[in-house]
Amino acid sequence: MNINKRLFVMTHIVMPYLFVAVFTLWGHFVLSKPLWENINEALGIVGIYYMLVSIFWVTQMKAVQKVEQEINSKKGDK
């Protein structure tokens, strides 16, 4: 799996689900807030996260591809 796919999976799938799960459980068990209130807050924050990550993703893709090409060329040299 190349670097672009790994970064995409981590930033757009794994991290948001992990954040929602941890934030919801923390708020429910530690802060004793209602479950739906925690889910509502977590989804709002994840929405902002997606917006910022998408902007970062679009602006940094050329740099990521350049690094990936350098890594592949170093692997080819060995």
N, C-alpha and C positions, 0 to 999 in steps of 0.2 A: 504494500500500500504506500503510495507516494506521500510526500509531506503535505501537499495541498489537501488531500482527502483526510489525513489525520487531523490537521488543524481545523478543518471544517467540522468534522465529527465532534471534536472536543469543544469547540467554541459555540456551535449551534445546536448540539444535541445533548451531550453529556453534562456540561456545566449548567445549563438552565434547569434540567431535571434534578440534578444534584442540589442546586440552590433551592428550588421549590421544596424538595423533600426535607432538607435540613432546616430551612427557615420555618416551615410549617410545624415540624416536630418540636423545634426549639420554642416557638411561640406557644404551642399547645401544652407541652409538658413543663417547661421551665417558667414561662411567663404567665401561664394559666389563662390565656386568652382564648376566646371561642375559635373553633377550627375554621369556620368559614371566613372569619375576619383575617386569620393568618393566611389562608389561601388567597384571598382577595389582595392583600398587601404584597404577597410574594409574586403573584401574576403581574401586578403593576410594575414592580421592580424588574421582573424578567422582560416585560415589554420595553422598558427603557434600555435594558442591557442589550436586547436584540437590535434596537435602533443604533446604539453606539458601536456595537460589534460589526454591524453591517457596513457602517461608514468606514470604520477602520479596515475592514476586509477589502473593500473596493479600493481604498487608497494604498494599501500595502501589498497587493497581489503581485506586482512586478518585482518587488524586493524579495518576496517569498520564492517566486519562480527563479530568480537569479541565484539565490542561496541553494535551491534545489539542484540547479544545473551545476554549480560548483561542487556540491557533494557527489553528484553522479559522475562528474569528470574525475574527481579524486578516487572514487571507487574503480573507475576504469583504468586509472594509472597503476593500481596495485596489482 
